[in-house]
Structures are given as structure tokens and as C-alpha cells.
Amino acid sequence: MSVDENKAEPELILYYICSPYGQKKILLESAGSTRSTINITPFSNIKIKIPADIKDQKELLESIKKKFELYNSLEKESENQLNNIKQLKSSILNGVFEK
């Protein structure tokens, strides 16, 4: 499958396809198939609502990327905090039983 880069930002289309909404649309278009595989036909039937202007698409893409950067940062921070909590728990228990 290819995307006409004069009409659509390929990475934006990829985000759409990978999104829960996009996945649902793809599965709905492939409904009725007796196979669990999906061919290219469902993709050609899906209408993707994106801004018509490439500049607007690029702005939307940048917005998505910034939100993912924030998400990744928060996820990492949460993992660090969870590790600190686990270490604190271990420290508390060691302090109690090592006396």
C-alpha cells in the first residue's frame, strides 16, 4: 500500500491505521471474510478523515508526536517512581528484620 505524499502525510495515515479507531474500521471492512488475514481491499474502502491541506496534516502529526513524547516521559517517570516505592518497601522490611 502506498500513500500519495502530495495528498496525505504517510506517517499520519500510519497513526490512523494503528489507532484503535482505525483498527476497528479495518476489521469492520474485512467482516464477513472467512479468513483471519486481511488483504488490501478493506484499506481501499476506508474513508480516513484528515485535513485536506498538507500543512494542517503536518501540524496534526506534530501534535501527535508531542503528545507521545509527553506520554513516554510520564510512563518513564511512573516506572521510576514505582521502582522507588519497591525499594522503599524492601528497605522498610529489611530495617525491621535486620535489627
C-alpha positions as CSV (number, residue, x, y, z in Angstrom):
1,M,0.0,0.0,0.0
2,S,1.3,3.4,-0.8
3,V,0.2,7.0,0.0
4,D,0.3,9.9,-2.4
5,E,2.5,12.3,-0.3
6,N,1.0,15.2,-2.2
7,K,-2.4,14.4,-0.7
8,A,-1.6,12.8,2.7
9,E,1.2,12.6,5.2
10,P,2.1,8.9,5.3
11,E,3.0,8.9,9.0
12,L,-0.4,10.4,9.8
13,I,-2.0,7.5,7.9
14,L,0.1,5.0,9.8
15,Y,-1.0,6.5,13.1
16,Y,-4.6,6.2,11.9
17,I,-4.2,2.6,10.9
18,C,-2.5,1.8,14.3
19,S,-5.2,3.6,16.3
20,P,-8.0,1.7,18.0
21,Y,-10.5,3.5,15.8
22,G,-8.5,2.7,12.6
23,Q,-8.2,-1.0,13.7
24,K,-11.9,-1.1,14.3
25,K,-12.7,0.3,10.8
26,I,-10.3,-2.1,9.2
27,L,-11.9,-5.1,11.0
28,L,-15.4,-3.9,10.1
29,E,-14.4,-3.6,6.4
30,S,-13.0,-7.1,6.4
31,A,-16.0,-8.5,8.2
32,G,-17.6,-11.5,6.5
33,S,-14.3,-12.9,5.5
34,T,-13.8,-16.5,6.3
35,R,-10.1,-15.9,6.9
36,S,-8.4,-14.2,9.8
37,T,-6.0,-12.4,7.4
38,I,-6.7,-9.0,5.9
39,N,-5.9,-8.2,2.3
40,I,-5.5,-4.7,0.8
41,T,-9.2,-4.5,-0.2
42,P,-10.5,-3.2,3.2
43,F,-8.0,-0.4,3.1
44,S,-9.2,0.9,-0.2
45,N,-12.8,1.1,1.1
46,I,-11.9,3.0,4.3
47,K,-12.5,6.8,4.3
48,I,-10.0,8.5,6.5
49,K,-10.9,11.9,7.8
50,I,-7.8,14.1,7.8
51,P,-7.3,17.7,7.0
52,A,-7.2,18.3,3.2
53,D,-4.2,20.7,3.5
54,I,-0.8,19.0,3.9
55,K,0.3,21.8,6.2
56,D,-2.6,21.1,8.5
57,Q,-1.8,17.4,8.4
58,K,1.8,18.1,9.4
59,E,0.6,20.3,12.3
60,L,-1.6,17.4,13.4
61,L,1.2,15.0,13.1
62,E,3.5,17.2,15.2
63,S,0.8,17.5,17.8
64,I,0.5,13.7,18.0
65,K,4.3,13.3,18.3
66,K,4.4,15.9,21.1
67,K,1.6,14.0,23.0
68,F,3.5,10.7,22.5
69,E,6.7,12.4,23.9
70,L,4.7,13.5,26.9
71,Y,3.2,10.1,27.3
72,N,6.6,8.4,27.1
73,S,8.1,10.8,29.6
74,L,5.2,10.2,32.1
75,E,5.5,6.5,31.6
76,K,9.2,6.6,32.4
77,E,8.7,8.8,35.4
78,S,5.9,6.4,36.7
79,E,8.2,3.4,36.2
80,N,11.0,5.2,38.2
81,Q,8.5,6.1,41.0
82,L,7.3,2.5,41.1
83,N,10.9,1.3,41.4
84,N,11.5,3.8,44.2
85,I,8.4,2.5,46.0
86,K,9.5,-1.1,45.7
87,Q,13.0,-0.1,47.0
88,L,11.4,1.7,49.9
89,K,9.2,-1.3,50.8
90,S,12.3,-3.6,50.7
91,S,14.2,-1.1,52.8
92,I,11.4,-1.0,55.4
93,L,11.2,-4.7,55.6
94,N,14.9,-5.1,55.8
95,G,15.1,-2.5,58.6
96,V,12.5,-4.3,60.6
97,F,14.0,-7.8,60.4
98,E,17.7,-6.9,60.4
99,K,17.6,-5.5,64.0
